[in-house]
């Protein structure tokens, strides 16, 4: 569990540079186990990062904003190999168990009856598996998936090719990661996650996706179809915001939208401003290779 408070950031590259010298960083205000839920915000928020990332990398923008809004906010680093300095790369079945244990710890320390879960990219799948398949539903009020690979992706057509060639998906896993390949459209873990319906009774389900997501194609694979699912499309709410997958958690409109989803009684309506196509991609590429 990361425990060294780090400053707010505006993009993944700035967060990655800070992590270089502060590997135990967590966004300021997050993982304060002395925080007690209030009547206005009775459920702690648990943030679940994406693939090849960390609690600080993905949540150094949103995390402090949720704290400022009066919420108790927590985040873990899951799915890392021994000695790793990046997370969300290993077999997702281990990650499911890590999240389940973390949620129990948060509930025990805060005394809350339920949490709200917010997952970005792989974090959406990890958290939804916990809710749907590991008995987490009674412990969750609202589940939010940001850029959720709900039904996986085809990675610009590479996935069908890989699935047609014996051994090719194993090659993909070595080039990327085990967790990345497990989330491809049609892979066994994705089929298992959605078997019997992609939602279960109890929690509220909300996805937030972009029509120009660079990682999840077809775009429709983001949406959930189960009873009560609400699927928000960024460009339907702010047509000039062309943020895609990588920058979604650092997009101001999405950050404000998340506050609105979690706290509709108090959060103001998000403000729409233009964002250029491709924003955030260079920063992620530089961060991943620096």
Secondary structure, 3 states (H helix, E strand, C coil): CCCEEECCCCCHHHHHHHHHHCCCEEECCCCCCCCCCCCCCCCEEEEECCCCECHHHHHCCHHHHHHHCCCCEEEECCCCCCCCCCECCCCHHHHHHHHHHHHHHHHHHHCCCCEEEEEECHHHHHHHHHHHHCCCHHHEEEEEEECCCCCCECCCCHHHHHHHCCCHHHHHHHHCCHHHHHCECCCHHHHHHHCCCCCCCCCEEEEEECCCCCCCCCHHHHCCCCCCCEEEEHHHHCCCECCCCCCHHHCHHHHHHHHHHHCCCCCCCCCCCCECCCCCHHHHHHHHCC
